[in-house]
Amino acid sequence: MGHSNIWNSHPKTYGPGSRTCRVCGNPHAIIRKYGLMCCRQCFRSNAKEIGFIKVRDFFFHFCFWSFIRTVYVVFSIFFRTCTCCIVREL
């Protein structure tokens, strides 16, 4: 009985060698969080379909509009115009 026969004689049911990507079968770089069980490459290609949003894009959009609102409010306070009309337009 050789080394490979003994080494692979039992099925692996635990550890990193027991998990593969459910999309492509790749055993490396598996994302297990939230029960995804797919590799990072498949996750990147299917993230929008699954419903994930890039945090960087979300925060950029949010921070950009909050910055614009702040600029309008500061501008209106400086020139003594009505702030409620300007902020409502956004």
mmCIF file as gemmi writes it, N, C-alpha and C atoms, coordinates in Angstrom:
data_model
loop_
_atom_site.group_PDB
_atom_site.id
_atom_site.type_symbol
_atom_site.label_atom_id
_atom_site.label_alt_id
_atom_site.label_comp_id
_atom_site.label_asym_id
_atom_site.label_entity_id
_atom_site.label_seq_id
_atom_site.pdbx_PDB_ins_code
_atom_site.Cartn_x
_atom_site.Cartn_y
_atom_site.Cartn_z
_atom_site.occupancy
_atom_site.B_iso_or_equiv
_atom_site.pdbx_formal_charge
_atom_site.auth_seq_id
_atom_site.auth_asym_id
_atom_site.pdbx_PDB_model_num
ATOM 1 N N . MET Axp A 1 ? 0.851 -1.174 0 1 0 ? 1 A 1
ATOM 2 C CA . MET Axp A 1 ? 0 0 0 1 0 ? 1 A 1
ATOM 3 C C . MET Axp A 1 ? 0.898 1.238 0 1 0 ? 1 A 1
ATOM 4 N N . GLY Axp A 2 ? 0.8 2.021 -1.041 1 0 ? 2 A 1
ATOM 5 C CA . GLY Axp A 2 ? 1.645 3.202 -1.177 1 0 ? 2 A 1
ATOM 6 C C . GLY Axp A 2 ? 1.112 4.397 -0.394 1 0 ? 2 A 1
ATOM 7 N N . HIS Axp A 3 ? 1.909 5.429 -0.385 1 0 ? 3 A 1
ATOM 8 C CA . HIS Axp A 3 ? 1.558 6.646 0.361 1 0 ? 3 A 1
ATOM 9 C C . HIS Axp A 3 ? 0.282 7.293 -0.179 1 0 ? 3 A 1
ATOM 10 N N . SER Axp A 4 ? 0.135 7.39 -1.491 1 0 ? 4 A 1
ATOM 11 C CA . SER Axp A 4 ? -1.041 8.047 -2.066 1 0 ? 4 A 1
ATOM 12 C C . SER Axp A 4 ? -2.319 7.258 -1.804 1 0 ? 4 A 1
ATOM 13 N N . ASN Axp A 5 ? -2.224 5.945 -1.73 1 0 ? 5 A 1
ATOM 14 C CA . ASN Axp A 5 ? -3.411 5.141 -1.432 1 0 ? 5 A 1
ATOM 15 C C . ASN Axp A 5 ? -3.899 5.393 -0.015 1 0 ? 5 A 1
ATOM 16 N N . ILE Axp A 6 ? -2.992 5.492 0.921 1 0 ? 6 A 1
ATOM 17 C CA . ILE Axp A 6 ? -3.38 5.758 2.309 1 0 ? 6 A 1
ATOM 18 C C . ILE Axp A 6 ? -3.832 7.201 2.465 1 0 ? 6 A 1
ATOM 19 N N . TRP Axp A 7 ? -3.113 8.114 1.826 1 0 ? 7 A 1
ATOM 20 C CA . TRP Axp A 7 ? -3.388 9.542 1.981 1 0 ? 7 A 1
ATOM 21 C C . TRP Axp A 7 ? -4.784 9.903 1.462 1 0 ? 7 A 1
ATOM 22 N N . ASN Axp A 8 ? -5.19 9.338 0.362 1 0 ? 8 A 1
ATOM 23 C CA . ASN Axp A 8 ? -6.482 9.67 -0.241 1 0 ? 8 A 1
ATOM 24 C C . ASN Axp A 8 ? -7.531 8.579 -0.031 1 0 ? 8 A 1
ATOM 25 N N . SER Axp A 9 ? -7.364 7.741 0.963 1 0 ? 9 A 1
ATOM 26 C CA . SER Axp A 9 ? -8.293 6.631 1.143 1 0 ? 9 A 1
ATOM 27 C C . SER Axp A 9 ? -9.621 7.067 1.753 1 0 ? 9 A 1
ATOM 28 N N . HIS Axp A 10 ? -9.626 8.135 2.537 1 0 ? 10 A 1
ATOM 29 C CA . HIS Axp A 10 ? -10.861 8.604 3.163 1 0 ? 10 A 1
ATOM 30 C C . HIS Axp A 10 ? -11.298 9.912 2.51 1 0 ? 10 A 1
ATOM 31 N N . PRO Axp A 11 ? -12.595 10.092 2.312 1 0 ? 11 A 1
ATOM 32 C CA . PRO Axp A 11 ? -13.052 11.359 1.739 1 0 ? 11 A 1
ATOM 33 C C . PRO Axp A 11 ? -12.829 12.505 2.729 1 0 ? 11 A 1
ATOM 34 N N . LYS Axp A 12 ? -12.451 13.644 2.203 1 0 ? 12 A 1
ATOM 35 C CA . LYS Axp A 12 ? -12.187 14.816 3.04 1 0 ? 12 A 1
ATOM 36 C C . LYS Axp A 12 ? -13.506 15.556 3.249 1 0 ? 12 A 1
ATOM 37 N N . THR Axp A 13 ? -13.964 15.651 4.497 1 0 ? 13 A 1
ATOM 38 C CA . THR Axp A 13 ? -15.233 16.316 4.797 1 0 ? 13 A 1
ATOM 39 C C . THR Axp A 13 ? -15.043 17.555 5.648 1 0 ? 13 A 1
ATOM 40 N N . TYR Axp A 14 ? -13.807 17.935 5.916 1 0 ? 14 A 1
ATOM 41 C CA . TYR Axp A 14 ? -13.546 19.112 6.746 1 0 ? 14 A 1
ATOM 42 C C . TYR Axp A 14 ? -12.278 19.794 6.239 1 0 ? 14 A 1
ATOM 43 N N . GLY Axp A 15 ? -12.096 21.04 6.6 1 0 ? 15 A 1
ATOM 44 C CA . GLY Axp A 15 ? -10.899 21.772 6.217 1 0 ? 15 A 1
ATOM 45 C C . GLY Axp A 15 ? -10.996 22.386 4.835 1 0 ? 15 A 1
ATOM 46 N N . PRO Axp A 16 ? -9.94 23.115 4.45 1 0 ? 16 A 1
ATOM 47 C CA . PRO Axp A 16 ? -9.988 23.819 3.169 1 0 ? 16 A 1
ATOM 48 C C . PRO Axp A 16 ? -10.024 22.908 1.944 1 0 ? 16 A 1
ATOM 49 N N . GLY Axp A 17 ? -9.54 21.692 2.046 1 0 ? 17 A 1
ATOM 50 C CA . GLY Axp A 17 ? -9.552 20.784 0.901 1 0 ? 17 A 1
ATOM 51 C C . GLY Axp A 17 ? -10.91 20.19 0.606 1 0 ? 17 A 1
ATOM 52 N N . SER Axp A 18 ? -11.853 20.357 1.516 1 0 ? 18 A 1
ATOM 53 C CA . SER Axp A 18 ? -13.175 19.758 1.318 1 0 ? 18 A 1
ATOM 54 C C . SER Axp A 18 ? -14.148 20.693 0.611 1 0 ? 18 A 1
ATOM 55 N N . ARG Axp A 19 ? -13.765 21.948 0.419 1 0 ? 19 A 1
ATOM 56 C CA . ARG Axp A 19 ? -14.688 22.935 -0.146 1 0 ? 19 A 1
ATOM 57 C C . ARG Axp A 19 ? -14.225 23.371 -1.53 1 0 ? 19 A 1
ATOM 58 N N . THR Axp A 20 ? -15.171 23.486 -2.433 1 0 ? 20 A 1
ATOM 59 C CA . THR Axp A 20 ? -14.885 23.992 -3.777 1 0 ? 20 A 1
ATOM 60 C C . THR Axp A 20 ? -15.935 25.029 -4.151 1 0 ? 20 A 1
ATOM 61 N N . CYS Axp A 21 ? -15.632 25.797 -5.169 1 0 ? 21 A 1
ATOM 62 C CA . CYS Axp A 21 ? -16.563 26.813 -5.655 1 0 ? 21 A 1
ATOM 63 C C . CYS Axp A 21 ? -17.782 26.129 -6.269 1 0 ? 21 A 1
ATOM 64 N N . ARG Axp A 22 ? -18.957 26.605 -5.922 1 0 ? 22 A 1
ATOM 65 C CA . ARG Axp A 22 ? -20.172 25.997 -6.477 1 0 ? 22 A 1
ATOM 66 C C . ARG Axp A 22 ? -20.406 26.4 -7.927 1 0 ? 22 A 1
ATOM 67 N N . VAL Axp A 23 ? -19.701 27.426 -8.406 1 0 ? 23 A 1
ATOM 68 C CA . VAL Axp A 23 ? -19.872 27.871 -9.789 1 0 ? 23 A 1
ATOM 69 C C . VAL Axp A 23 ? -18.894 27.163 -10.717 1 0 ? 23 A 1
ATOM 70 N N . CYS Axp A 24 ? -17.588 27.228 -10.365 1 0 ? 24 A 1
ATOM 71 C CA . CYS Axp A 24 ? -16.578 26.703 -11.288 1 0 ? 24 A 1
ATOM 72 C C . CYS Axp A 24 ? -15.809 25.504 -10.743 1 0 ? 24 A 1
ATOM 73 N N . GLY Axp A 25 ? -15.957 25.171 -9.466 1 0 ? 25 A 1
ATOM 74 C CA . GLY Axp A 25 ? -15.271 24.02 -8.901 1 0 ? 25 A 1
ATOM 75 C C . GLY Axp A 25 ? -13.857 24.29 -8.425 1 0 ? 25 A 1
ATOM 76 N N . ASN Axp A 26 ? -13.428 25.534 -8.415 1 0 ? 26 A 1
ATOM 77 C CA . ASN Axp A 26 ? -12.089 25.903 -7.973 1 0 ? 26 A 1
ATOM 78 C C . ASN Axp A 26 ? -11.979 25.713 -6.454 1 0 ? 26 A 1
ATOM 79 N N . PRO Axp A 27 ? -10.937 25.012 -5.97 1 0 ? 27 A 1
ATOM 80 C CA . PRO Axp A 27 ? -10.81 24.813 -4.52 1 0 ? 27 A 1
ATOM 81 C C . PRO Axp A 27 ? -10.085 25.95 -3.805 1 0 ? 27 A 1
ATOM 82 N N . HIS Axp A 28 ? -9.603 26.951 -4.532 1 0 ? 28 A 1
ATOM 83 C CA . HIS Axp A 28 ? -8.82 28.034 -3.934 1 0 ? 28 A 1
ATOM 84 C C . HIS Axp A 28 ? -9.646 29.307 -3.803 1 0 ? 28 A 1
ATOM 85 N N . ALA Axp A 29 ? -9.336 30.108 -2.778 1 0 ? 29 A 1
ATOM 86 C CA . ALA Axp A 29 ? -9.935 31.434 -2.558 1 0 ? 29 A 1
ATOM 87 C C . ALA Axp A 29 ? -11.455 31.365 -2.439 1 0 ? 29 A 1
ATOM 88 N N . ILE Axp A 30 ? -11.95 30.473 -1.613 1 0 ? 30 A 1
ATOM 89 C CA . ILE Axp A 30 ? -13.394 30.295 -1.427 1 0 ? 30 A 1
ATOM 90 C C . ILE Axp A 30 ? -13.921 31.344 -0.451 1 0 ? 30 A 1
ATOM 91 N N . ILE Axp A 31 ? -14.996 32.022 -0.815 1 0 ? 31 A 1
ATOM 92 C CA . ILE Axp A 31 ? -15.686 32.954 0.072 1 0 ? 31 A 1
ATOM 93 C C . ILE Axp A 31 ? -16.829 32.186 0.714 1 0 ? 31 A 1
ATOM 94 N N . ARG Axp A 32 ? -16.706 31.966 2.019 1 0 ? 32 A 1
ATOM 95 C CA . ARG Axp A 32 ? -17.7 31.168 2.735 1 0 ? 32 A 1
ATOM 96 C C . ARG Axp A 32 ? -18.718 32.029 3.468 1 0 ? 32 A 1
ATOM 97 N N . LYS Axp A 33 ? -18.444 33.314 3.607 1 0 ? 33 A 1
ATOM 98 C CA . LYS Axp A 33 ? -19.32 34.183 4.379 1 0 ? 33 A 1
ATOM 99 C C . LYS Axp A 33 ? -20.709 34.231 3.742 1 0 ? 33 A 1
ATOM 100 N N . TYR Axp A 34 ? -21.729 34.246 4.585 1 0 ? 34 A 1
ATOM 101 C CA . TYR Axp A 34 ? -23.138 34.236 4.176 1 0 ? 34 A 1
ATOM 102 C C . TYR Axp A 34 ? -23.504 32.992 3.377 1 0 ? 34 A 1
ATOM 103 N N . GLY Axp A 35 ? -22.693 31.94 3.456 1 0 ? 35 A 1
ATOM 104 C CA . GLY Axp A 35 ? -22.982 30.708 2.736 1 0 ? 35 A 1
ATOM 105 C C . GLY Axp A 35 ? -22.798 30.806 1.236 1 0 ? 35 A 1
ATOM 106 N N . LEU Axp A 36 ? -21.959 31.732 0.77 1 0 ? 36 A 1
ATOM 107 C CA . LEU Axp A 36 ? -21.766 31.906 -0.674 1 0 ? 36 A 1
ATOM 108 C C . LEU Axp A 36 ? -21.094 30.703 -1.306 1 0 ? 36 A 1
ATOM 109 N N . MET Axp A 37 ? -20.007 30.217 -0.703 1 0 ? 37 A 1
ATOM 110 C CA . MET Axp A 37 ? -19.256 29.057 -1.188 1 0 ? 37 A 1
ATOM 111 C C . MET Axp A 37 ? -18.886 29.196 -2.665 1 0 ? 37 A 1
ATOM 112 N N . CYS Axp A 38 ? -18.358 30.355 -3.052 1 0 ? 38 A 1
ATOM 113 C CA . CYS Axp A 38 ? -17.839 30.529 -4.404 1 0 ? 38 A 1
ATOM 114 C C . CYS Axp A 38 ? -16.484 31.218 -4.323 1 0 ? 38 A 1
ATOM 115 N N . CYS Axp A 39 ? -15.675 31.029 -5.336 1 0 ? 39 A 1
ATOM 116 C CA . CYS Axp A 39 ? -14.334 31.617 -5.328 1 0 ? 39 A 1
ATOM 117 C C . CYS Axp A 39 ? -14.444 33.119 -5.585 1 0 ? 39 A 1
ATOM 118 N N . ARG Axp A 40 ? -13.362 33.818 -5.308 1 0 ? 40 A 1
ATOM 119 C CA . ARG Axp A 40 ? -13.398 35.278 -5.414 1 0 ? 40 A 1
ATOM 120 C C . ARG Axp A 40 ? -13.602 35.743 -6.85 1 0 ? 40 A 1
ATOM 121 N N . GLN Axp A 41 ? -13.105 34.991 -7.817 1 0 ? 41 A 1
ATOM 122 C CA . GLN Axp A 41 ? -13.286 35.38 -9.214 1 0 ? 41 A 1
ATOM 123 C C . GLN Axp A 41 ? -14.755 35.285 -9.622 1 0 ? 41 A 1
ATOM 124 N N . CYS Axp A 42 ? -15.411 34.204 -9.222 1 0 ? 42 A 1
ATOM 125 C CA . CYS Axp A 42 ? -16.838 34.045 -9.54 1 0 ? 42 A 1
ATOM 126 C C . CYS Axp A 42 ? -17.678 35.059 -8.775 1 0 ? 42 A 1
ATOM 127 N N . PHE Axp A 43 ? -17.263 35.376 -7.554 1 0 ? 43 A 1
ATOM 128 C CA . PHE Axp A 43 ? -17.998 36.372 -6.78 1 0 ? 43 A 1
ATOM 129 C C . PHE Axp A 43 ? -17.935 37.733 -7.461 1 0 ? 43 A 1
ATOM 130 N N . ARG Axp A 44 ? -16.752 38.106 -7.929 1 0 ? 44 A 1
ATOM 131 C CA . ARG Axp A 44 ? -16.607 39.408 -8.59 1 0 ? 44 A 1
ATOM 132 C C . ARG Axp A 44 ? -17.445 39.488 -9.857 1 0 ? 44 A 1
ATOM 133 N N . SER Axp A 45 ? -17.527 38.394 -10.597 1 0 ? 45 A 1
ATOM 134 C CA . SER Axp A 45 ? -18.291 38.428 -11.844 1 0 ? 45 A 1
ATOM 135 C C . SER Axp A 45 ? -19.797 38.362 -11.605 1 0 ? 45 A 1
ATOM 136 N N . ASN Axp A 46 ? -20.237 37.842 -10.463 1 0 ? 46 A 1
ATOM 137 C CA . ASN Axp A 46 ? -21.669 37.677 -10.198 1 0 ? 46 A 1
ATOM 138 C C . ASN Axp A 46 ? -22.179 38.531 -9.044 1 0 ? 46 A 1
ATOM 139 N N . ALA Axp A 47 ? -21.384 39.452 -8.518 1 0 ? 47 A 1
ATOM 140 C CA . ALA Axp A 47 ? -21.756 40.19 -7.307 1 0 ? 47 A 1
ATOM 141 C C . ALA Axp A 47 ? -23.018 41.023 -7.502 1 0 ? 47 A 1
ATOM 142 N N . LYS Axp A 48 ? -23.149 41.712 -8.623 1 0 ? 48 A 1
ATOM 143 C CA . LYS Axp A 48 ? -24.331 42.552 -8.839 1 0 ? 48 A 1
ATOM 144 C C . LYS Axp A 48 ? -25.589 41.711 -8.981 1 0 ? 48 A 1
ATOM 145 N N . GLU Axp A 49 ? -25.481 40.564 -9.612 1 0 ? 49 A 1
ATOM 146 C CA . GLU Axp A 49 ? -26.64 39.678 -9.768 1 0 ? 49 A 1
ATOM 147 C C . GLU Axp A 49 ? -27.092 39.124 -8.422 1 0 ? 49 A 1
ATOM 148 N N . ILE Axp A 50 ? -26.128 38.879 -7.533 1 0 ? 50 A 1
ATOM 149 C CA . ILE Axp A 50 ? -26.461 38.365 -6.204 1 0 ? 50 A 1
ATOM 150 C C . ILE Axp A 50 ? -27.094 39.461 -5.359 1 0 ? 50 A 1
ATOM 151 N N . GLY Axp A 51 ? -26.702 40.716 -5.581 1 0 ? 51 A 1
ATOM 152 C CA . GLY Axp A 51 ? -27.271 41.832 -4.837 1 0 ? 51 A 1
ATOM 153 C C . GLY Axp A 51 ? -26.272 42.592 -3.986 1 0 ? 51 A 1
ATOM 154 N N . PHE Axp A 52 ? -24.988 42.395 -4.215 1 0 ? 52 A 1
ATOM 155 C CA . PHE Axp A 52 ? -23.971 43.109 -3.461 1 0 ? 52 A 1
ATOM 156 C C . PHE Axp A 52 ? -23.647 44.43 -4.15 1 0 ? 52 A 1
ATOM 157 N N . ILE Axp A 53 ? -23.308 45.441 -3.336 1 0 ? 53 A 1
ATOM 158 C CA . ILE Axp A 53 ? -22.949 46.762 -3.835 1 0 ? 53 A 1
ATOM 159 C C . ILE Axp A 53 ? -21.532 47.062 -3.386 1 0 ? 53 A 1
ATOM 160 N N . LYS Axp A 54 ? -20.731 47.656 -4.249 1 0 ? 54 A 1
ATOM 161 C CA . LYS Axp A 54 ? -19.384 48.054 -3.859 1 0 ? 54 A 1
ATOM 162 C C . LYS Axp A 54 ? -19.48 49.16 -2.824 1 0 ? 54 A 1
ATOM 163 N N . VAL Axp A 55 ? -18.82 48.987 -1.706 1 0 ? 55 A 1
ATOM 164 C CA . VAL Axp A 55 ? -18.898 49.967 -0.623 1 0 ? 55 A 1
ATOM 165 C C . VAL Axp A 55 ? -18.289 51.287 -1.066 1 0 ? 55 A 1
ATOM 166 N N . ARG Axp A 56 ? -17.201 51.24 -1.803 1 0 ? 56 A 1
ATOM 167 C CA . ARG Axp A 56 ? -16.532 52.459 -2.236 1 0 ? 56 A 1
ATOM 168 C C . ARG Axp A 56 ? -17.466 53.303 -3.105 1 0 ? 56 A 1
ATOM 169 N N . ASP Axp A 57 ? -18.173 52.698 -4.029 1 0 ? 57 A 1
ATOM 170 C CA . ASP Axp A 57 ? -19.085 53.434 -4.899 1 0 ? 57 A 1
ATOM 171 C C . ASP Axp A 57 ? -20.265 53.988 -4.119 1 0 ? 57 A 1
ATOM 172 N N . PHE Axp A 58 ? -20.78 53.21 -3.161 1 0 ? 58 A 1
ATOM 173 C CA . PHE Axp A 58 ? -21.918 53.648 -2.365 1 0 ? 58 A 1
ATOM 174 C C . PHE Axp A 58 ? -21.546 54.861 -1.531 1 0 ? 58 A 1
ATOM 175 N N . PHE Axp A 59 ? -20.395 54.792 -0.837 1 0 ? 59 A 1
ATOM 176 C CA . PHE Axp A 59 ? -19.986 55.897 0.013 1 0 ? 59 A 1
ATOM 177 C C . PHE Axp A 59 ? -19.592 57.12 -0.802 1 0 ? 59 A 1
ATOM 178 N N . PHE Axp A 60 ? -19.011 56.913 -1.978 1 0 ? 60 A 1
ATOM 179 C CA . PHE Axp A 60 ? -18.687 58.058 -2.826 1 0 ? 60 A 1
ATOM 180 C C . PHE Axp A 60 ? -19.961 58.788 -3.213 1 0 ? 60 A 1
ATOM 181 N N . HIS Axp A 61 ? -20.98 58.053 -3.618 1 0 ? 61 A 1
ATOM 182 C CA . HIS Axp A 61 ? -22.248 58.666 -4.009 1 0 ? 61 A 1
ATOM 183 C C . HIS Axp A 61 ? -22.871 59.39 -2.824 1 0 ? 61 A 1
ATOM 184 N N . PHE Axp A 62 ? -22.898 58.743 -1.666 1 0 ? 62 A 1
ATOM 185 C CA . PHE Axp A 62 ? -23.503 59.336 -0.477 1 0 ? 62 A 1
ATOM 186 C C . PHE Axp A 62 ? -22.733 60.578 -0.044 1 0 ? 62 A 1
ATOM 187 N N . CYS Axp A 63 ? -21.401 60.479 0.033 1 0 ? 63 A 1
ATOM 188 C CA . CYS Axp A 63 ? -20.583 61.606 0.485 1 0 ? 63 A 1
ATOM 189 C C . CYS Axp A 63 ? -20.637 62.758 -0.506 1 0 ? 63 A 1
ATOM 190 N N . PHE Axp A 64 ? -20.712 62.45 -1.792 1 0 ? 64 A 1
ATOM 191 C CA . PHE Axp A 64 ? -20.779 63.513 -2.792 1 0 ? 64 A 1
ATOM 192 C C . PHE Axp A 64 ? -22.035 64.345 -2.606 1 0 ? 64 A 1
ATOM 193 N N . TRP Axp A 65 ? -23.195 63.69 -2.448 1 0 ? 65 A 1
ATOM 194 C CA . TRP Axp A 65 ? -24.434 64.449 -2.306 1 0 ? 65 A 1
ATOM 195 C C . TRP Axp A 65 ? -24.527 65.146 -0.965 1 0 ? 65 A 1
ATOM 196 N N . SER Axp A 66 ? -23.98 64.563 0.101 1 0 ? 66 A 1
ATOM 197 C CA . SER Axp A 66 ? -23.981 65.265 1.383 1 0 ? 66 A 1
ATOM 198 C C . SER Axp A 66 ? -23.058 66.478 1.312 1 0 ? 66 A 1
ATOM 199 N N . PHE Axp A 67 ? -21.954 66.366 0.549 1 0 ? 67 A 1
ATOM 200 C CA . PHE Axp A 67 ? -21.063 67.51 0.356 1 0 ? 67 A 1
ATOM 201 C C . PHE Axp A 67 ? -21.777 68.617 -0.413 1 0 ? 67 A 1
ATOM 202 N N . ILE Axp A 68 ? -22.515 68.266 -1.457 1 0 ? 68 A 1
ATOM 203 C CA . ILE Axp A 68 ? -23.245 69.263 -2.245 1 0 ? 68 A 1
ATOM 204 C C . ILE Axp A 68 ? -24.287 69.957 -1.375 1 0 ? 68 A 1
ATOM 205 N N . ARG Axp A 69 ? -25.001 69.192 -0.558 1 0 ? 69 A 1
ATOM 206 C CA . ARG Axp A 69 ? -25.985 69.803 0.341 1 0 ? 69 A 1
ATOM 207 C C . ARG Axp A 69 ? -25.311 70.767 1.303 1 0 ? 69 A 1
ATOM 208 N N . THR Axp A 70 ? -24.164 70.374 1.841 1 0 ? 70 A 1
ATOM 209 C CA . THR Axp A 70 ? -23.442 71.237 2.771 1 0 ? 70 A 1
ATOM 210 C C . THR Axp A 70 ? -23.011 72.52 2.077 1 0 ? 70 A 1
ATOM 211 N N . VAL Axp A 71 ? -22.534 72.415 0.858 1 0 ? 71 A 1
ATOM 212 C CA . VAL Axp A 71 ? -22.115 73.607 0.115 1 0 ? 71 A 1
ATOM 213 C C . VAL Axp A 71 ? -23.303 74.528 -0.114 1 0 ? 71 A 1
ATOM 214 N N . TYR Axp A 72 ? -24.465 73.97 -0.501 1 0 ? 72 A 1
ATOM 215 C CA . TYR Axp A 72 ? -25.649 74.796 -0.719 1 0 ? 72 A 1
ATOM 216 C C . TYR Axp A 72 ? -26.102 75.477 0.564 1 0 ? 72 A 1
ATOM 217 N N . VAL Axp A 73 ? -26.078 74.759 1.68 1 0 ? 73 A 1
ATOM 218 C CA . VAL Axp A 73 ? -26.513 75.344 2.949 1 0 ? 73 A 1
ATOM 219 C C . VAL Axp A 73 ? -25.554 76.444 3.37 1 0 ? 73 A 1
ATOM 220 N N . VAL Axp A 74 ? -24.256 76.199 3.265 1 0 ? 74 A 1
ATOM 221 C CA . VAL Axp A 74 ? -23.279 77.229 3.628 1 0 ? 74 A 1
ATOM 222 C C . VAL Axp A 74 ? -23.418 78.436 2.705 1 0 ? 74 A 1
ATOM 223 N N . PHE Axp A 75 ? -23.606 78.186 1.415 1 0 ? 75 A 1
ATOM 224 C CA . PHE Axp A 75 ? -23.788 79.271 0.458 1 0 ? 75 A 1
ATOM 225 C C . PHE Axp A 75 ? -25.024 80.091 0.811 1 0 ? 75 A 1
ATOM 226 N N . SER Axp A 76 ? -26.122 79.418 1.15 1 0 ? 76 A 1
ATOM 227 C CA . SER Axp A 76 ? -27.36 80.129 1.445 1 0 ? 76 A 1
ATOM 228 C C . SER Axp A 76 ? -27.271 80.889 2.761 1 0 ? 76 A 1
ATOM 229 N N . ILE Axp A 77 ? -26.557 80.343 3.736 1 0 ? 77 A 1
ATOM 230 C CA . ILE Axp A 77 ? -26.385 81.064 5.003 1 0 ? 77 A 1
ATOM 231 C C . ILE Axp A 77 ? -25.511 82.298 4.776 1 0 ? 77 A 1
ATOM 232 N N . PHE Axp A 78 ? -24.493 82.15 3.956 1 0 ? 78 A 1
ATOM 233 C CA . PHE Axp A 78 ? -23.584 83.261 3.704 1 0 ? 78 A 1
ATOM 234 C C . PHE Axp A 78 ? -24.294 84.402 2.983 1 0 ? 78 A 1
ATOM 235 N N . PHE Axp A 79 ? -25.16 84.073 2.022 1 0 ? 79 A 1
ATOM 236 C CA . PHE Axp A 79 ? -25.848 85.096 1.253 1 0 ? 79 A 1
ATOM 237 C C . PHE Axp A 79 ? -27.267 85.356 1.749 1 0 ? 79 A 1
ATOM 238 N N . ARG Axp A 80 ? -27.643 84.798 2.899 1 0 ? 80 A 1
ATOM 239 C CA . ARG Axp A 80 ? -28.937 85.023 3.559 1 0 ? 80 A 1
ATOM 240 C C . ARG Axp A 80 ? -30.129 84.68 2.664 1 0 ? 80 A 1
ATOM 241 N N . THR Axp A 81 ? -30.078 83.521 2.038 1 0 ? 81 A 1
ATOM 242 C CA . THR Axp A 81 ? -31.228 83.053 1.265 1 0 ? 81 A 1
ATOM 243 C C . THR Axp A 81 ? -31.904 81.922 2.032 1 0 ? 81 A 1
ATOM 244 N N . CYS Axp A 82 ? -33.037 81.491 1.562 1 0 ? 82 A 1
ATOM 245 C CA . CYS Axp A 82 ? -33.801 80.442 2.239 1 0 ? 82 A 1
ATOM 246 C C . CYS Axp A 82 ? -33.127 79.085 2.03 1 0 ? 82 A 1
ATOM 247 N N . THR Axp A 83 ? -32.789 78.39 3.115 1 0 ? 83 A 1
ATOM 248 C CA . THR Axp A 83 ? -32.122 77.09 2.999 1 0 ? 83 A 1
ATOM 249 C C . THR Axp A 83 ? -33.101 75.97 2.691 1 0 ? 83 A 1
ATOM 250 N N . CYS Axp A 84 ? -34.343 76.085 3.132 1 0 ? 84 A 1
ATOM 251 C CA . CYS Axp A 84 ? -35.277 74.973 2.952 1 0 ? 84 A 1
ATOM 252 C C . CYS Axp A 84 ? -35.587 74.74 1.475 1 0 ? 84 A 1
ATOM 253 N N . CYS Axp A 85 ? -35.641 75.79 0.675 1 0 ? 85 A 1
ATOM 254 C CA . CYS Axp A 85 ? -35.93 75.627 -0.749 1 0 ? 85 A 1
ATOM 255 C C . CYS Axp A 85 ? -34.764 74.971 -1.473 1 0 ? 85 A 1
ATOM 256 N N . ILE Axp A 86 ? -33.559 75.338 -1.11 1 0 ? 86 A 1
ATOM 257 C CA . ILE Axp A 86 ? -32.382 74.809 -1.794 1 0 ? 86 A 1
ATOM 258 C C . ILE Axp A 86 ? -32.188 73.338 -1.466 1 0 ? 86 A 1
ATOM 259 N N . VAL Axp A 87 ? -32.337 72.965 -0.205 1 0 ? 87 A 1
ATOM 260 C CA . VAL Axp A 87 ? -32.103 71.581 0.2 1 0 ? 87 A 1
ATOM 261 C C . VAL Axp A 87 ? -33.191 70.668 -0.351 1 0 ? 87 A 1
ATOM 262 N N . ARG Axp A 88 ? -34.431 71.16 -0.459 1 0 ? 88 A 1
ATOM 263 C CA . ARG Axp A 88 ? -35.522 70.333 -0.974 1 0 ? 88 A 1
ATOM 264 C C . ARG Axp A 88 ? -35.331 69.985 -2.448 1 0 ? 88 A 1
ATOM 265 N N . GLU Axp A 89 ? -34.667 70.844 -3.19 1 0 ? 89 A 1
ATOM 266 C CA . GLU Axp A 89 ? -34.467 70.583 -4.616 1 0 ? 89 A 1
ATOM 267 C C . GLU Axp A 89 ? -33.577 69.377 -4.853 1 0 ? 89 A 1
ATOM 268 N N . LEU Axp A 90 ? -32.694 69.076 -3.913 1 0 ? 90 A 1
ATOM 269 C CA . LEU Axp A 90 ? -31.816 67.928 -4.079 1 0 ? 90 A 1
ATOM 270 C C . LEU Axp A 90 ? -32.599 66.685 -3.813 1 0 ? 90 A 1
